Amino acid sequence: MQEESRVENFTIPRFEKIPFLVHGFGTRYWKEKDFKKHSKLKNFKLLSLAQIHSNIVQYIEKYHDKEVKGDAMLTDRSLILLFIKTADCLPVLIVDESRKVIAAVHCGWKGTSKRVLQKAVQGMQISYGCNAISLLVAFGPSIGRDCYEVGKDVYKNFEEAGLSTEVFRDHPLRKEKHLLDLKQANRSQLLSSGIREQNIFSIDLCTHCEKYLLSFRRDKNNAGRMLSYIGISF
Ligand SMILES: [Zn+2]
């Protein structure tokens, strides 16, 4: 029998090479109080959003302690730790190494159908002068393509938004259901925004399959949320 993993968070090796950057995708063992215990993170002020499955992008120019509504945060300021809360949805972290700009984005199916990730990339380009080809993007753990059952309404929603429906498969057993590849749907949006394929990194773990991750589909209202974070140290 395999021993349950006690890993607290996952990181992306390419992101670790960036001297000014801190980042991570927390598992069920990483709680908000852990930010204060970690030597590299303890000086940061924590900032998150009241996430509403929208495509609202918040531009963070200074720290504030109230949670504003939205599903993407962008900043070029140091010592503000942006964090996203998820349980099955896809957390996405973005960095422009040369311009020192970061983003954290919450992508569920609704936000994805509203192109929240594309909107965040556009915000980095328009407001901070970032170039799409120099952006590095990290996908955290999310519900996997074999586990993410959705109804016909979700399929229709993508179709009406003019998004590719190739990210859906018919459910092998249930006629009224589809399986959605949420990571692929967001990867497509990045590629059509001019992000290079080799600059997209991914933690390919399924929140629904792995017990040390949190899954709303599996655990319902007891699920809690995993914390994914990114910040500029200096
Ligand atoms: Zn799974």
Boltz pocket constraint, residues with backbone or C-beta under 6 A from the ligand:
constraints:
  - pocket:
      binder: B
      contacts: [[A, 143], [A, 144], [A, 146], [A, 147], [A, 206], [A, 207], [A, 208], [A, 209], [A, 210]]
      max_distance: 6.0
